[in-house]
Structure formats: structure tokens, C-alpha cells
């Protein structure tokens, strides 16, 4: 219940399908305070007891990376449906094990790849599939932030035993990777990555670290092993090429997620900081497409906002969850091939991307994703 958990509480309520019965945290006082702030009637620090509650249908796992496999596995084994934050595991073996367990459990299991929920990202996917850009030639862009741009900035993601061997690629690069594959319908086949740890030593506040906070009070010096930034070349199936720049240390850039798809007929461009706009450009023409609320999914009874009322990340998470909860409420059987939400298989693709990028940066060579 640090950063992202409260946003899940809000998004669940706004799907129109469910309510939040209980929240679980690791710290009693903070969890109790969060429950009161969010108007959730019950709270606990005992995950096992909650998983054993027959009244609970769905569990959202919004915890640090090193706990994802254990908590997600326990959720599925308890017969609950699952929503899991990314990255879904610390390595490929853990991700593949979760995918297998989800299939055997016959429970709906979704990974929170939130950027798929943006209306203009979905519109871009439709445009590419319809042939509006022609043959896809080049996919490029990046995900640029500054929340770790000072040596006094610290977070549990910096610690490999909690966040994993990769930081920028695992934390934000997986979003760019998934969105690129989602919009184009093309799988990335190989990567050539260059990682950079631009702040080799950081100051950790004694007594622990909190998401998105700088060191205050007594601190200690910590050597950093994960990457602050990465530049990655990409090969897509069918011959298309790509490139992305990832950074959590670019001063002044807050959440600069951009995706460009260049085709033989036209190019598409989307910028997350202006999320309701999608550029479609030809050699002699350029059109700015805007969100059409009439085309949004409204079968939950919670309509999208009218045009001129911007929808952002919170609405994207809500709209990502809507088809998941609709399937749960309708009692539909889970599908691993055509589910209306990103399954754990999509999350495992992200882990394959991370592992390939780590290997490539170490070897200085192209590394395939599917092996």
C-alpha cells in the first residue's frame, strides 16, 4: 500500500463490477492508516489468512518485485483470481512457473500493463492492424523519468535482492516493450542493449526506504549495481527495426513515454504526457486524432468521460481492469490465447525482454528473446 496499491483500490471501484473488501500490508500502522484514508472497512498484515477467506474472489498483488512469485502463486493455489503488478517475477523461470500455474488453476490472471488501457493506444493498434500505416518499418521511442536523478534519491528498486538484477528496463522498459508489441502486433525477436549506471553510489536513509522519496536524516552510502538508463536496439519479426531509450535519471523529465511507428504509407506517434492525441502522418498530410468517447467500452455502467475531459493513467488502469472483472463476474473460462486483458504470458514476455537485455549488455552482442 505504498505507491500503486491505492490506485488499484480506486480503479477497482470505478470498474463498476467490484468493491474492495480488505487491504493487506506489511506495516500495521501504515496499513491501518491507508484503510482509513481509502474508506476500506478491513485491513490485515496476514496475507495467508486473507487468502483463506472464501468471501474474497480476486487478489491484487502490488508488492515489491521479490514477493511477486510467492504471493501470486499462493493466490492462484487458493483458488482466487489474480491481478499482478509487473515485473511478474525476478527471472524467466519464475515467470514461466506462474504462467503454468495460472493455466492449471483455471483462474483469471492478469498483469497490470496499464498503458494498454489508454484509448489512443488501442486506437493506434486498430490503425496498424487495418493497414493505415502500411508495412511497419521502424518502431522507436522511449520512457524517460527523473525521479532517481540525484544521488540522494533512493528506493527499494535500487536493491537487487528486492528489485532484481535490472531496474530501469524491468520497471519502465517492460511497459514500453509491451506497448510496442501491442500496438504493432509484431513480436520483438532480438535485442542489443547498453546499460549505464550513471550514479554509482546513492545515499540510503537509515531505517529503510520508501517509494519515490529522497534520503532524509541519517544516511549511509550504497554502491549501485543496477542500471539508471539503457539504450536498446530491437529487431522485430518480419524485418522491422526499432530503438528505445530508457532512463530514470533524466533531470526535468517526469513520465515521457513516447512510441512512434513508421510505415510505408504513414507514421503514428503517441506521447503519454498528451495521452488523448495520436498523430497520423503521411508525406503530404498530417492528422491529429483525438479520443472519441463514443467508441469507449461502457458496458460496465461506468461511462468514459465526455470529450474535452481528459482521461489519464488512472482511467487507463480502470479500463484495463474492466474486461478482466467482466469475465470474472460472468463466470467465463480463462483463455491464454485471446483474453481481453494482458495475461501472465504477456508478463512473461516482459521478463524474457529483461533477461535478454541484461545478457546483451554484458556480452555486447545481439541476444534473441525466444530460446
DRENFI-523360 format. One record per residue (C-alpha): residue number from 1; x, y, z; chain. Coordinates in steps of 0.25 Angstrom, whole numbers. Layout:
<atom NUM,<X,Y,Z>,'A'>
...
***
This chain:
<atom 1,<0,0,0>,'A'>
<atom 2,<11,9,-3>,'A'>
<atom 3,<10,16,-17>,'A'>
<atom 4,<2,7,-27>,'A'>
<atom 5,<-7,0,-17>,'A'>
<atom 6,<-17,11,-14>,'A'>
<atom 7,<-18,14,-29>,'A'>
<atom 8,<-23,-1,-31>,'A'>
<atom 9,<-33,2,-20>,'A'>
<atom 10,<-38,14,-27>,'A'>
<atom 11,<-38,7,-41>,'A'>
<atom 12,<-45,-6,-36>,'A'>
<atom 13,<-57,3,-30>,'A'>
<atom 14,<-58,10,-43>,'A'>
<atom 15,<-60,-2,-52>,'A'>
<atom 16,<-74,-3,-47>,'A'>
<atom 17,<-72,-18,-45>,'A'>
<atom 18,<-66,-20,-31>,'A'>
<atom 19,<-62,-13,-18>,'A'>
<atom 20,<-50,-15,-9>,'A'>
<atom 21,<-53,-23,4>,'A'>
<atom 22,<-39,-23,10>,'A'>
<atom 23,<-25,-18,9>,'A'>
<atom 24,<-12,-25,13>,'A'>
<atom 25,<1,-18,17>,'A'>
<atom 26,<14,-21,23>,'A'>
<atom 27,<13,-10,34>,'A'>
<atom 28,<1,-9,43>,'A'>
<atom 29,<1,5,46>,'A'>
<atom 30,<2,9,31>,'A'>
<atom 31,<-8,-1,27>,'A'>
<atom 32,<-18,3,37>,'A'>
<atom 33,<-16,18,33>,'A'>
<atom 34,<-17,14,18>,'A'>
<atom 35,<-30,7,20>,'A'>
<atom 36,<-36,19,28>,'A'>
<atom 37,<-31,28,17>,'A'>
<atom 38,<-37,20,6>,'A'>
<atom 39,<-50,16,13>,'A'>
<atom 40,<-47,1,13>,'A'>
<atom 41,<-54,-6,24>,'A'>
<atom 42,<-44,-16,28>,'A'>
<atom 43,<-29,-17,28>,'A'>
<atom 44,<-19,-28,31>,'A'>
<atom 45,<-4,-31,31>,'A'>
<atom 46,<-7,-46,30>,'A'>
<atom 47,<-7,-50,15>,'A'>
<atom 48,<-9,-65,18>,'A'>
<atom 49,<-22,-62,26>,'A'>
<atom 50,<-28,-53,15>,'A'>
<atom 51,<-25,-64,4>,'A'>
<atom 52,<-32,-74,12>,'A'>
<atom 53,<-45,-65,13>,'A'>
<atom 54,<-55,-71,4>,'A'>
<atom 55,<-62,-58,2>,'A'>
<atom 56,<-50,-52,-5>,'A'>
<atom 57,<-51,-54,-20>,'A'>
<atom 58,<-40,-46,-26>,'A'>
<atom 59,<-26,-42,-21>,'A'>
<atom 60,<-17,-31,-26>,'A'>
<atom 61,<-2,-33,-23>,'A'>
<atom 62,<4,-19,-22>,'A'>
<atom 63,<17,-22,-14>,'A'>
<atom 64,<32,-21,-17>,'A'>
<atom 65,<37,-30,-28>,'A'>
<atom 66,<43,-41,-20>,'A'>
<atom 67,<30,-45,-14>,'A'>
<atom 68,<22,-46,-27>,'A'>
<atom 69,<24,-60,-30>,'A'>
<atom 70,<21,-65,-16>,'A'>
<atom 71,<9,-57,-14>,'A'>
<atom 72,<3,-59,-28>,'A'>
<atom 73,<5,-74,-26>,'A'>
<atom 74,<-2,-74,-13>,'A'>
<atom 75,<-13,-66,-19>,'A'>
<atom 76,<-15,-76,-30>,'A'>
<atom 77,<-14,-88,-21>,'A'>
<atom 78,<-24,-82,-12>,'A'>
<atom 79,<-34,-82,-24>,'A'>
<atom 80,<-34,-67,-25>,'A'>
<atom 81,<-34,-59,-38>,'A'>
<atom 82,<-21,-50,-39>,'A'>
<atom 83,<-17,-36,-43>,'A'>
<atom 84,<-1,-35,-42>,'A'>
<atom 85,<8,-23,-44>,'A'>
<atom 86,<20,-24,-53>,'A'>
<atom 87,<30,-29,-54>,'A'>
<atom 88,<23,-42,-51>,'A'>
<atom 89,<36,-49,-46>,'A'>
<atom 90,<51,-47,-43>,'A'>
<atom 91,<55,-57,-55>,'A'>
<atom 92,<50,-65,-66>,'A'>
<atom 93,<48,-78,-58>,'A'>
<atom 94,<39,-71,-48>,'A'>
<atom 95,<31,-65,-59>,'A'>
<atom 96,<29,-78,-67>,'A'>
<atom 97,<25,-85,-54>,'A'>
<atom 98,<14,-74,-51>,'A'>
<atom 99,<9,-76,-65>,'A'>
<atom 100,<8,-91,-64>,'A'>
<atom 101,<1,-90,-50>,'A'>
<atom 102,<-9,-80,-55>,'A'>
<atom 103,<-13,-89,-67>,'A'>
<atom 104,<-15,-101,-57>,'A'>
<atom 105,<-22,-93,-47>,'A'>
<atom 106,<-33,-89,-57>,'A'>
<atom 107,<-33,-75,-51>,'A'>
<atom 108,<-33,-62,-58>,'A'>
<atom 109,<-19,-56,-56>,'A'>
<atom 110,<-16,-42,-62>,'A'>
<atom 111,<-3,-34,-61>,'A'>
<atom 112,<-5,-19,-60>,'A'>
<atom 113,<1,-14,-73>,'A'>
<atom 114,<-6,-1,-71>,'A'>
<atom 115,<-2,6,-84>,'A'>
<atom 116,<-11,-3,-92>,'A'>
<atom 117,<-23,3,-85>,'A'>
<atom 118,<-21,17,-92>,'A'>
<atom 119,<-32,19,-102>,'A'>
<atom 120,<-22,25,-113>,'A'>
<atom 121,<-12,13,-111>,'A'>
<atom 122,<-24,4,-114>,'A'>
<atom 123,<-27,13,-126>,'A'>
<atom 124,<-13,12,-131>,'A'>
<atom 125,<-13,-3,-130>,'A'>
<atom 126,<-26,-3,-139>,'A'>
<atom 127,<-20,6,-149>,'A'>
<atom 128,<-7,-2,-151>,'A'>
<atom 129,<-16,-15,-152>,'A'>
<atom 130,<-25,-8,-162>,'A'>
<atom 131,<-12,-5,-171>,'A'>
<atom 132,<-13,10,-169>,'A'>
<atom 133,<2,11,-167>,'A'>
<atom 134,<5,1,-178>,'A'>
<atom 135,<17,-9,-175>,'A'>
<atom 136,<23,-6,-162>,'A'>
<atom 137,<38,-2,-164>,'A'>
<atom 138,<42,5,-151>,'A'>
<atom 139,<37,5,-137>,'A'>
<atom 140,<44,15,-127>,'A'>
<atom 141,<43,24,-115>,'A'>
<atom 142,<46,23,-100>,'A'>
<atom 143,<42,24,-86>,'A'>
<atom 144,<49,36,-79>,'A'>
<atom 145,<48,40,-64>,'A'>
<atom 146,<56,48,-53>,'A'>
<atom 147,<51,42,-40>,'A'>
<atom 148,<65,36,-37>,'A'>
<atom 149,<73,47,-44>,'A'>
<atom 150,<80,51,-31>,'A'>
<atom 151,<90,42,-22>,'A'>
<atom 152,<81,45,-10>,'A'>
<atom 153,<69,39,-17>,'A'>
<atom 154,<67,25,-12>,'A'>
<atom 155,<57,14,-14>,'A'>
<atom 156,<56,-1,-11>,'A'>
<atom 157,<57,-4,-27>,'A'>
<atom 158,<71,0,-25>,'A'>
<atom 159,<74,-12,-17>,'A'>
<atom 160,<76,-25,-26>,'A'>
<atom 161,<71,-34,-15>,'A'>
<atom 162,<57,-27,-15>,'A'>
<atom 163,<56,-21,-29>,'A'>
<atom 164,<64,-31,-37>,'A'>
<atom 165,<76,-30,-46>,'A'>
<atom 166,<70,-19,-55>,'A'>
<atom 167,<64,-6,-51>,'A'>
<atom 168,<61,3,-62>,'A'>
<atom 169,<58,-8,-72>,'A'>
<atom 170,<50,-16,-62>,'A'>
<atom 171,<42,-4,-56>,'A'>
<atom 172,<39,4,-68>,'A'>
<atom 173,<45,-3,-80>,'A'>
<atom 174,<35,-14,-79>,'A'>
<atom 175,<24,-4,-81>,'A'>
<atom 176,<30,1,-94>,'A'>
<atom 177,<33,-13,-99>,'A'>
<atom 178,<19,-18,-97>,'A'>
<atom 179,<12,-5,-103>,'A'>
<atom 180,<21,-6,-115>,'A'>
<atom 181,<17,-21,-117>,'A'>
<atom 182,<3,-18,-114>,'A'>
<atom 183,<1,-6,-124>,'A'>
<atom 184,<9,-13,-135>,'A'>
<atom 185,<5,-27,-133>,'A'>
<atom 186,<19,-31,-136>,'A'>
<atom 187,<28,-39,-126>,'A'>
<atom 188,<42,-34,-123>,'A'>
<atom 189,<52,-45,-127>,'A'>
<atom 190,<65,-40,-122>,'A'>
<atom 191,<71,-28,-115>,'A'>
<atom 192,<85,-21,-114>,'A'>
<atom 193,<85,-13,-101>,'A'>
<atom 194,<95,-4,-94>,'A'>
<atom 195,<93,-2,-79>,'A'>
<atom 196,<98,10,-71>,'A'>
<atom 197,<99,13,-56>,'A'>
<atom 198,<101,28,-57>,'A'>
<atom 199,<100,29,-41>,'A'>
<atom 200,<109,18,-36>,'A'>
<atom 201,<107,22,-21>,'A'>
<atom 202,<94,26,-14>,'A'>
<atom 203,<90,30,0>,'A'>
<atom 204,<80,21,7>,'A'>
<atom 205,<73,27,19>,'A'>
<atom 206,<75,18,31>,'A'>
<atom 207,<63,10,35>,'A'>
<atom 208,<58,6,21>,'A'>
<atom 209,<54,12,8>,'A'>
<atom 210,<41,17,3>,'A'>
<atom 211,<36,18,-11>,'A'>
<atom 212,<38,32,-18>,'A'>
<atom 213,<45,38,-6>,'A'>
<atom 214,<59,45,-5>,'A'>
<atom 215,<68,42,7>,'A'>
<atom 216,<65,50,20>,'A'>
<atom 217,<72,49,33>,'A'>
<atom 218,<84,40,35>,'A'>
<atom 219,<88,32,23>,'A'>
<atom 220,<98,22,18>,'A'>
<atom 221,<106,21,5>,'A'>
<atom 222,<101,9,-4>,'A'>
<atom 223,<108,4,-17>,'A'>
<atom 224,<98,3,-28>,'A'>
<atom 225,<99,-9,-37>,'A'>
<atom 226,<86,-8,-46>,'A'>
<atom 227,<85,2,-58>,'A'>
<atom 228,<80,16,-57>,'A'>
<atom 229,<78,16,-72>,'A'>
<atom 230,<78,8,-85>,'A'>
<atom 231,<79,9,-100>,'A'>
<atom 232,<73,-3,-107>,'A'>
<atom 233,<73,-7,-122>,'A'>
<atom 234,<62,-16,-126>,'A'>
<atom 235,<59,-26,-137>,'A'>
<atom 236,<44,-29,-140>,'A'>
<atom 237,<38,-41,-147>,'A'>
<atom 238,<36,-38,-162>,'A'>
<atom 239,<49,-30,-163>,'A'>
<atom 240,<45,-17,-155>,'A'>
<atom 241,<55,-10,-147>,'A'>
<atom 242,<54,-2,-134>,'A'>
<atom 243,<61,6,-123>,'A'>
<atom 244,<57,11,-110>,'A'>
<atom 245,<64,20,-99>,'A'>
<atom 246,<60,17,-84>,'A'>
<atom 247,<64,26,-73>,'A'>
<atom 248,<61,29,-58>,'A'>
<atom 249,<71,40,-57>,'A'>
<atom 250,<68,50,-68>,'A'>
<atom 251,<66,63,-60>,'A'>
<atom 252,<53,70,-62>,'A'>
<atom 253,<46,59,-70>,'A'>
<atom 254,<35,53,-62>,'A'>
<atom 255,<28,42,-70>,'A'>
<atom 256,<32,44,-84>,'A'>
<atom 257,<27,31,-90>,'A'>
<atom 258,<27,32,-106>,'A'>
<atom 259,<24,22,-117>,'A'>
<atom 260,<26,24,-132>,'A'>
<atom 261,<22,14,-142>,'A'>
<atom 262,<27,17,-156>,'A'>
<atom 263,<21,10,-168>,'A'>
<atom 264,<22,10,-183>,'A'>
<atom 265,<9,19,-184>,'A'>
<atom 266,<8,27,-171>,'A'>
<atom 267,<14,28,-157>,'A'>
<atom 268,<8,28,-144>,'A'>
<atom 269,<12,36,-132>,'A'>
<atom 270,<7,35,-117>,'A'>
<atom 271,<12,43,-105>,'A'>
<atom 272,<7,38,-91>,'A'>
<atom 273,<8,52,-86>,'A'>
<atom 274,<-2,57,-96>,'A'>
<atom 275,<-10,44,-96>,'A'>
<atom 276,<-22,47,-103>,'A'>
<atom 277,<-15,51,-116>,'A'>
<atom 278,<-10,42,-127>,'A'>
<atom 279,<-3,47,-139>,'A'>
<atom 280,<-5,40,-153>,'A'>
<atom 281,<5,46,-163>,'A'>
<atom 282,<7,44,-178>,'A'>
<atom 283,<17,50,-187>,'A'>
<atom 284,<7,61,-191>,'A'>
<atom 285,<-3,61,-180>,'A'>
<atom 286,<-3,60,-164>,'A'>
<atom 287,<-15,58,-156>,'A'>
<atom 288,<-17,59,-141>,'A'>
<atom 289,<-27,49,-136>,'A'>
<atom 290,<-34,51,-122>,'A'>
<atom 291,<-41,42,-113>,'A'>
<atom 292,<-55,38,-117>,'A'>
<atom 293,<-63,35,-104>,'A'>
<atom 294,<-74,29,-113>,'A'>
<atom 295,<-64,17,-116>,'A'>
<atom 296,<-60,14,-102>,'A'>
<atom 297,<-65,2,-94>,'A'>
<atom 298,<-77,6,-86>,'A'>
<atom 299,<-84,-8,-83>,'A'>
<atom 300,<-80,-7,-68>,'A'>
<atom 301,<-89,4,-66>,'A'>
<atom 302,<-77,14,-63>,'A'>
<atom 303,<-76,22,-76>,'A'>
<atom 304,<-64,29,-80>,'A'>
<atom 305,<-63,44,-79>,'A'>
<atom 306,<-68,53,-90>,'A'>
<atom 307,<-59,59,-100>,'A'>
<atom 308,<-51,70,-94>,'A'>
<atom 309,<-50,64,-80>,'A'>
<atom 310,<-36,57,-81>,'A'>
<atom 311,<-34,43,-77>,'A'>
<atom 312,<-21,39,-72>,'A'>
<atom 313,<-13,27,-65>,'A'>
<atom 314,<-24,25,-54>,'A'>
<atom 315,<-34,23,-65>,'A'>
<atom 316,<-25,14,-73>,'A'>
<atom 317,<-24,5,-61>,'A'>
<atom 318,<-39,5,-59>,'A'>
<atom 319,<-41,1,-74>,'A'>
<atom 320,<-30,-9,-73>,'A'>
<atom 321,<-38,-16,-61>,'A'>
<atom 322,<-52,-15,-67>,'A'>
<atom 323,<-51,-27,-77>,'A'>
<atom 324,<-44,-35,-66>,'A'>
<atom 325,<-55,-33,-56>,'A'>
<atom 326,<-66,-34,-66>,'A'>
<atom 327,<-60,-48,-69>,'A'>
<atom 328,<-59,-52,-55>,'A'>
<atom 329,<-73,-47,-52>,'A'>
<atom 330,<-79,-54,-64>,'A'>
<atom 331,<-72,-67,-60>,'A'>
<atom 332,<-65,-68,-73>,'A'>
<atom 333,<-54,-79,-74>,'A'>
<atom 334,<-40,-72,-75>,'A'>
<atom 335,<-33,-72,-88>,'A'>
<atom 336,<-18,-72,-91>,'A'>
<atom 337,<-19,-68,-105>,'A'>
<atom 338,<-30,-57,-107>,'A'>
<atom 339,<-33,-52,-93>,'A'>
<atom 340,<-38,-37,-93>,'A'>
<atom 341,<-27,-33,-84>,'A'>
<atom 342,<-12,-36,-83>,'A'>
<atom 343,<-10,-49,-77>,'A'>
<atom 344,<2,-54,-69>,'A'>
<atom 345,<8,-59,-83>,'A'>
<atom 346,<10,-45,-87>,'A'>
<atom 347,<17,-42,-73>,'A'>
<atom 348,<26,-54,-76>,'A'>
<atom 349,<29,-47,-90>,'A'>
<atom 350,<34,-35,-82>,'A'>
<atom 351,<43,-44,-73>,'A'>
<atom 352,<49,-50,-86>,'A'>
<atom 353,<52,-36,-91>,'A'>
<atom 354,<58,-32,-78>,'A'>
<atom 355,<67,-45,-77>,'A'>
<atom 356,<71,-43,-92>,'A'>
<atom 357,<75,-28,-90>,'A'>
<atom 358,<83,-32,-77>,'A'>
<atom 359,<91,-43,-85>,'A'>
<atom 360,<93,-34,-97>,'A'>
<atom 361,<98,-22,-89>,'A'>
<atom 362,<108,-32,-82>,'A'>
<atom 363,<113,-38,-95>,'A'>
<atom 364,<112,-27,-105>,'A'>
<atom 365,<104,-35,-115>,'A'>
<atom 366,<90,-38,-120>,'A'>
<atom 367,<82,-47,-112>,'A'>
<atom 368,<69,-54,-116>,'A'>
<atom 369,<57,-54,-107>,'A'>
<atom 370,<51,-67,-111>,'A'>
<atom 371,<60,-79,-108>,'A'>
***
